[in-house]
Amino acid sequence: MPQVRISLFLPHVGVFGGVRRFIELGNAWTALGHEVTLFHPWGEPPAWLPFRGAVARLAAAAGRRADLALCADPHTYDAFAAHPARTHLYYCVLEGDEGLKRALRDPEMTLAANSGALRRAVTRRTRRPVLDGIGGINVAQFRPDPARRATAPLRVLLNGRRSRPKKGTDLILKALRGLDRIAPFEIILFDTVSEHNRQDPRDRAPLPANAGFVLGPTQDQLVVLYQSAHLFVAAERKSGWCNTALEALACGAGLVCTRSGTGDFASHRQNALVVPRHPFFIRRAVARLLRDPALRERLAAAGPASAVPWTWDQLARKLLDQLQVR
C-alpha cells in the first residue's frame, strides 16, 4: 500500500473534547504504514494515551505538505485550511459544530461525520456528500474481565463531567436517588480535571450517600472501572459519538442510555435499554435492571460482540477507502 502523508489538527492533546478520536486514528494509520503528524498549539505528545506518529507545533503546519489533512474544531481551522494538502477533510463530531459553519463556505472541503444520526443531519443541512466516519473503539483495551465485577454491592458507573450539562450527569443522579431500596448499589462517577476542564465536578454535586468520584483515572484504571461496573448510564444530548457508552458495552457492563450518540451501536432490549432523556424513563430502566439480574446479564453479555464492528482500525481503513487515498 502506498504511504499516505496525513496531518491531524487538534486544539490540545488533553483528556477532553474528542481528542481520543484523532490519536486513535493516527495510531491506526501509523500501524498501516502511513506517515502521520499531529499538529497542536504546544507540540508536545499526549501524556495520557500513547501516540505512534509525529507531533509538531501548530505553527509548523504551514511548512509541511500532506496528502490528507483532518480537522474537527474551529480553533485550529485556519491552520488546517491553509495547510498544503491534496484533500482537506472536516470531521464533524458534534451537533451545532461551529467549525462546520466555516467548512460549508468552502466548496472544496470534504465532510465526514462520526455517527449515523449526525451524518444524516449534516447531509440534510448541507445537501453535500458526507463521508461515513462512524465508529471508534479499541476492543483490545476495552474488554470484559468478569473477575473484576463483584457480586455485591452492584456498581452503577457514569461520566461525572458536570461542566457540560449536555452530558446529563446531574439528570442521572436525580433519576438514581432512592433506587437503593430495590437492591444495594454504589454510584461511581469519573472525570478528569485539567487545564482544559478546570471545574471540579464535586463542587455542589447533588450526590446521594452511596455515590463517589474517581478523578483523573489512568487508561488502565478507566478500563477497570468499566469492567467492575454492573450498569453504565449515559444521558447525553446533542452528542456525535458517545465513547463512554461504547467503552462500557465493550467491557461487558449493562447499558442504559439515551439515543444521542449511541444510535449506531445500542439496540433496545438487545444490548441496552434505550430511553428518552428524562429522569422518569432513566429511573424506570435502571430500576428494571436492578430488579432483573437475568435481563441485566443478558444485555451485558451481548455488549462486547456488538462493539467489534466499530474499531478504530476498521474506521481508519473505511475513511481512506472513501477518500480513495491509499
QUIMOSUL-V866743 format. One record per helix or strand of 3 or more residues. SS is the DSSP state (@ for helix, = for strand). FROM is the first residue (numbers start at 1). LEN is the number of residues. If there is no record, write none. Layout:
ss: <SS,SS>
from: <FROM,FROM>
len: <LEN,LEN>
This chain:
ss: <=,@,=,=,@,=,@,=,@,=,@,=,@,=,@,@,@,=,=,@,=,@,=,=,@,@,@>
from: <5,19,35,54,58,65,77,84,98,110,116,130,146,154,165,169,179,185,211,219,231,243,254,272,279,293,312>
len: <5,13,6,4,6,7,6,9,7,4,11,3,3,6,3,8,3,7,5,10,4,8,4,3,13,18,12>
